[in-house]
Amino acid sequence: MYVAVKGGEAAIENAHRLLAEKRRGDPAVPELTTEQIAEQLSLAVARVMAEGSLYDPDLAALAVKQARGDLIEAIFLVRAYRATLPRFGNTLPIDTATMAIERRISATFKDLPGGQLLGPTFDYTHRLLEPGAVTDGTRQPVAEAPVDADADAEPIPRVTDLLGRDGLIEPEVDGLDRPVGDLTREPLSFPADRDLRLQALARGDEGFLLALGYSTQRGYARSHPFAGEIRMGEVEVELDVPELGFAVSLGRITVTECQMVNQFKGNAEQPPQFTRGYGLAFGHAERKAMAMALCDRALRARELGEELTAPAQDEEFVISHSDNVQATGFVEHLKLPHYVDFQAELGLIRQLRAEHEAREAGDGTREAAE
Amino acid sequence: MTAPAYNFAYLDEQTKRMIRRAILKAVAIPGYQVSFASREMPMPYGWGTGGVQVTAAVIGPDDVLKVIDQGADDTTNAVSIRAFFAKVADVATTTRTEEATIIQTRHRIPEAPLHEGQILVYQVPIPEPLRFLEPRETETRTLHALEEYGLVHVKLYEDIARHGHIATTYAYPVMVEGRYVMDPSPIPKFDNPKMDHSPALQLFGAGREKRIYAIPPYAQVVSLDFEDHPFEVQTFADPCALCGATGVYLDEVILDDRGGRMFVCSDTDYCEGRRGEAEA
C-alpha cells in the first residue's frame, strides 16, 4: 500500500541525526572550535553579525559552525535568537570620527590629515593559492605602526567633514526629530525614511546589494561615485542612563564605514554640492559597506529630485527583496508539499486539454467559453 | 518537555500583545490586511511563521491544537509545527478536527464542519490578492482603500476569454462582507465555500509579508465570479479509494510508471474517521 505518509516524525528525527553527523564530518579530522572560527574565519563571522543584526562574535561563530558554514543559515540562527532578546533602550549614535582606526583609505585625496592606512587588506595580495603561507603556523612579525597609536592621539577627521568645511558636500542631517525607526519592531511601510532604509540595507544581503551597487556603476542610475573614505576600527558604544544623567560606555565594537562622494546637485538658490551615500557594517566588511553606500545614494533619488529609471532607485523593490533570510525562506519553501494546489492545477489542465481535443475532433459547433 | 529558556508559546508577552492588537483590528475590519511587526521565528519564512505567530498569540494552556499541511496531520511540516507547540507551550495536541480548539492549517480547510469556539489559523504566503496584478504595495493599498477591484475582474475575464474558464484553481479571491477583496491563502477553490458563514473564527497570518487578517464567525465570504460564469468548485470523478467519500477534496497518488493512479482524501483525519466507522 503506497499511502504510507505516516512517519514524518521519525523521518525528521533521523534527518536531524544525519545532519549532525555530516556537520561533524570525518571524526578522524579534529573538530573546529568556535574560538578558531571567531579568530580565523573572522570575515565570515563579521558578515553573520552584520546581516544577523547582532554584535556578538562568539554567537556568530557558533552559528557558522552549527550552519556548516552556510552563512545565510548562520545569519538566520542569529536573527531568530535576536528576536527573543529584550530591548533596554537605544545607544547614542556611535561617533566614527573618534574611531580607533585599523584601516583608513581615501580614493579622493592622495594625502590628507591622518594619512592613508592600509591595514589588513586583500587589496594588493596576488591571488595565488599559497598553502604554505596559511597553514605552516609560523607568523611573520607585523611591522610596528610608524605613528604612535596611543589613545590620546588626535582623532582622524573624516574626509566628508573636510569637504563639508568648505561646503563642497551636502551637510549631513544631524539627528531626527523622532526616535530612530526600527523595522524589526514596527512594520515597515513605503515610502520609508532614510533611517529605516539604512537599517534595511545594513541587514541586507551582501550579494544582492553588491549586484545592485554594481548596476548603478554600469549606468542603471549612475551617480558618479568616489570612495571618499573607508575606515574600519573600533568605536565606543554608549548608553544614556537617565538616572545618572550621563552616558556610560557599554564597550567597543568594530565597524566598517564607507562614505561615498557622488556627483553634485545644485539649483538656482544653492550652489552645486557633492552628495552622499553612506554604508556602515559590523566588523570588517568593506564590500558590504561600499555596496550599501552605492545603494543608499541610489535610493535617495526622489529626495534629490532625480528621475527614477533603475531598479536600484526603486525603494520598494530594493528593500522588499534585500533580506536574505526572507528571500531564502520563500524561495526554499517551494520544497514544502504543494500537492493540494498542484492537484487543482492538474484538474484544470486536464479539463482544458480534453476540451481542446474535443474541438480538434471536429466538434466545431462548441463554443470556446461554454 | 517545556523549554525553560523561552516564554509560554515561545513569544514574549509584549510581542503577543502586539499581535493580539493586530488580530482584534483584523476581526473588526473583516478582510482588511493589518500590518504587524512580524518577528523572526525559529523556523524559516515560508514554513508558516505568520500562522505560528498568530497561534502563539491566541493559544492558552487549555487549548487543544491540531496542525495540518495539505489537509494531512502527518506531513513533515505539520509534524514539526505541532511538535514546536507541544514543546514551547506544553499544550495537548490532536488530529481530530472536532476536538481541536485551534487548528493551524496550510492549504486546506478540514472537511468536517467547524463549530463555534474553534479558531482556524491559516498560513499565508502572499496576503495581497492584487499582488500579481500590481506588484507595488503602495498601489495595492490605495486600490483597497478606494475599493477599486476592477483589475481582479479583468483578470478573471481574461481567463475566460483565453481558456474558456476562470483559470484560478487555488488562492481564489473572495469578497468579505461586501467590502474587502481577500486572498484566502492557497487553499483549493474547493474549500472557498466553507469560509462563508463559518461558525469558527478564521485568522490569517503572513509572517514574511507582516500582515494579519481575519474573517469573524458568520461573516459573509463570496468567491468572485460573473453572472454568466458562476463560481464552481472542483469535482472528482471517483470517490476516495480508501474510505469511499465523495464530495471531498482528493489527492492524486501515482502508483507506478504506467499510468496507474489512485485518488484519496486529502484530509487524513476525515478519511481515517470514516474508515474507523466502517470497521466498527
Contacts between the chains, C-beta under 8 A, distances in Angstrom:
chain1	res1	chain2	res2	distance
A	2	B	253	5.8
A	2	B	255	6.1
A	2	B	262	7.8
A	3	B	242	6.9
A	3	B	253	6.3
A	3	B	264	5.8
A	5	B	72	6.5
A	5	B	74	5.7
A	5	B	75	6.7
A	5	B	268	7.9
A	6	B	74	5.2
A	7	B	74	7.4
A	8	B	74	5.0
A	8	B	75	6.1
A	8	B	76	4.4
A	8	B	78	7.4
A	8	B	79	4.0
A	8	B	80	8.0
A	9	B	74	7.8
A	9	B	79	5.0
A	9	B	83	7.2
A	11	B	76	6.6
A	12	B	76	5.9
A	12	B	79	6.3
A	12	B	80	6.2
A	76	B	40	7.7
A	76	B	44	6.9
A	79	B	40	4.4
A	80	B	40	5.0
A	80	B	41	6.6
A	80	B	42	4.6
A	82	B	40	7.0
A	83	B	39	4.5
A	83	B	40	4.1
A	83	B	41	7.3
A	84	B	6	6.9
A	84	B	12	7.0
A	86	B	12	7.4
A	184	B	37	7.2
A	184	B	39	7.8
A	184	B	40	7.7
A	185	B	37	5.3
A	186	B	37	5.4
A	187	B	35	3.8
A	187	B	36	5.9
A	187	B	37	5.2
A	187	B	38	7.2
A	187	B	210	4.6
A	188	B	210	7.5
A	189	B	35	6.7
A	189	B	137	7.7
A	190	B	137	5.9
A	190	B	138	5.2
A	191	B	138	7.3
A	316	B	136	5.7
A	316	B	137	6.2
A	316	B	138	6.6
A	320	B	137	7.7
A	325	B	40	6.9
A	325	B	44	7.7
A	325	B	45	6.6
A	326	B	45	5.0
A	326	B	208	5.0
A	328	B	44	7.1
A	328	B	45	7.9
A	329	B	44	4.0
A	329	B	45	2.8
A	329	B	46	4.1
A	329	B	47	6.9
A	329	B	49	7.7
A	329	B	208	6.3
A	330	B	45	5.9
A	330	B	46	4.6
A	330	B	125	7.1
A	330	B	208	6.0
A	331	B	46	7.8
A	332	B	44	6.6
A	332	B	46	6.5
A	333	B	44	7.0
A	333	B	45	7.4
A	333	B	46	2.6
A	333	B	47	6.1
A	333	B	125	7.2
A	336	B	46	7.3
A	336	B	47	6.9
A	336	B	69	7.3
A	336	B	77	5.7
A	336	B	106	7.7
A	337	B	69	6.4
A	337	B	70	5.0
A	337	B	75	5.6
A	337	B	77	7.6
A	338	B	70	7.8
A	338	B	107	7.3
A	338	B	186	7.7
A	339	B	70	5.8
A	339	B	251	5.8
A	339	B	252	7.9
A	340	B	70	4.7
A	340	B	71	6.3
A	340	B	107	4.7
A	340	B	108	5.9
A	340	B	170	7.3
A	340	B	186	8.0
A	340	B	187	7.6
A	340	B	188	5.7
A	340	B	249	7.0
A	340	B	251	7.0
A	340	B	266	5.7
A	341	B	107	6.3
A	341	B	169	7.3
A	341	B	170	4.2
A	341	B	171	7.7
A	341	B	186	5.2
A	341	B	188	6.5
A	343	B	188	7.2
A	343	B	249	7.8
A	343	B	250	7.3
A	343	B	251	6.0
A	343	B	252	5.7
A	343	B	266	7.7
A	344	B	169	3.6
A	344	B	170	4.8
A	344	B	188	4.3
A	344	B	189	7.0
A	344	B	190	7.3
A	344	B	234	6.2
A	345	B	169	5.5
A	345	B	170	7.6
A	346	B	252	6.7
A	347	B	169	7.0
A	347	B	234	5.4
A	347	B	236	8.0
A	348	B	165	7.0
A	348	B	167	6.4
A	348	B	169	5.0
A	351	B	165	7.3
A	352	B	163	5.7
A	352	B	164	7.3
A	352	B	165	7.1
A	355	B	164	6.5
A	367	B	164	7.9
A	368	B	164	4.9
A	369	B	160	5.6
A	369	B	161	7.4
A	369	B	164	4.6
A	369	B	165	8.0
A	369	B	229	7.8
A	370	B	164	6.4
